[in-house]
């Protein structure tokens, strides 16, 4: 029996890896929701910014995997995509009798932290930005429909244009690296996340929320050392403590945002996910980042990368 899966956000960082992983599964037929759908049976036209265009997109679908999200831009567009668009999409899935709905959310719906060893359900949903608020709304539509919400924290790997590049940008802004930062960060490489999402899509299980992160958190000191070693971050060996870094970043809201994330614990735990879905969490940050380092070097140097 062939399982029919509809994936949104397949042109994005995470969604693209999910789609590639799903295509490799036996007895799985993949279709992709696209605003500008090319010709071909794999594509379904639909625009989350235009709910009427979603009418019928979930017909003849067994599993909906919703990876599409709007992170930047104006608040109106963010709300249109993440909130209103998701609501319309989930309504279509329910109307079509889709048996399983999986949404790739984010731990950012919990707010700023600190979070140390937090399991699902142990801290409230308390989003602190327009993007997080609308993604929290999207989660609620999925959960109300009996679906599954997967919350990664920091996702890295080939195609990442935010996590590691944002850290490099911050160190450039500071003209130094950080010292004395003892925070822990939950991380997962995009390849493992793609496998995890597909495993969740293919495995019958109750709906609810899971944290999808590597079981071993990454110490920020180790993260900074790996970035400096592999990418040659500038700073001339200069190091500043957190208080000095915050002082230097005082005039830059974006730098303060990055520092606020980096210097506070964001360690999320889920003991059941990897066993429940029979999926390996992979080797961890050190090995994953080493593999991705050539891509990051090319990207940061402005070269064309695939």
Beta strands, then each sheet from edge to edge (+ up, - down):
strand 1: 3-8
strand 2: 28-34
strand 3: 43-45
strand 4: 63-66
strand 5: 100-106
strand 6: 115-118
strand 7: 148-152
strand 8: 154-156
strand 9: 177-179
strand 10: 184-185
strand 11: 187-189
strand 12: 208-211
strand 13: 218-219
strand 14: 239-241
strand 15: 266-268
sheet 1: 3+ 2+ 1+ 4+ 5+ 7+ 12+
sheet 2: 6+ 15+
sheet 3: 8+ 11+
sheet 4: 9+ 14+
sheet 5: 10+ 13-
end
